[in-house]
Amino acid sequence: MRGIIAVTLFFLMFSASGQTYEVGLFAGGANAIGDVGRMNYIAPSGLAFGAVAKWNKSKRYAWRASAIYGEVTFDDGKSDIPSRIQRGFSLDNSILEVSAGLEFHFWEYNLHKVGPAMTPYIYTGLSYFRYDYNYFDAGLLQTIDQRDGSLAIPMTLGIKARINQFLIFGAEIGARYTFTDNLDASNPEGTNFERFRFGNIFSDDWYVFSGLTVTYTFGRKPCRDCFE
């Protein structure tokens, strides 16, 4: 929650500079892909929500920051791989992510022009996230009373459109390639945990946030030729 508030306040501080900004909310679902459970890239297993802020620097790109919290479930019983179904492992995890990067617009996106404004976009940058540190012992989930952190690379595809003078509605699917293999409790780090490792230890985990955004836009037209 503190991260969501910080991201929003950060962008509000720049409103006096005369650029065009968006601040708003994200809501949707979350799922993860690893050595436990399903391998589907779009199969939400829990809710996700957060805040997003954008600085539309030009018609073709925007700087973007977000803070999103999501809950994911790894469940072998819902997999279509026979060996995983027979194994029967399952666990729940939660992810709190802060992300920043560049959003590229496929079409010219001019919020200062009268009429509709709509464009597909892609987003990438760098994310830092926190998650629960777990491992399986004799098939039973063991929880260590701690959170771990790692980096991820977001790869997001979406579309957004202005629905009135101040509100913008969007939809997006964003996969994150992480730099950890223990989001699913299959590869705990440390020499004391070597016997608890299983699966492909050379392939890191993924998680996905898919959902809707609604943002409020503000800021005067900065100069004559920036958005014309």
Secondary structure, 3 states (H helix, E strand, C coil): CHHHHHHHHHHHCCHHHCCEEEEEEEEEEEEEECCCCCCCCCCCCEEEEEEEEEEECCCCEEEEEEEEEEEEEEEHHHCCCHHHHHHCCEEEEEEEEEEEEEEEECCCCCCCCCCCCEEEEEEEEEEEEEEEEEEEECCEEEEEEEEEEEEEEEEEEEEEEECCCCEEEEEEEEEEEECCCCCCCCCCCCHHHHHHCCCCCCCCCEEEEEEEEEEEEECCCCCCCCCC
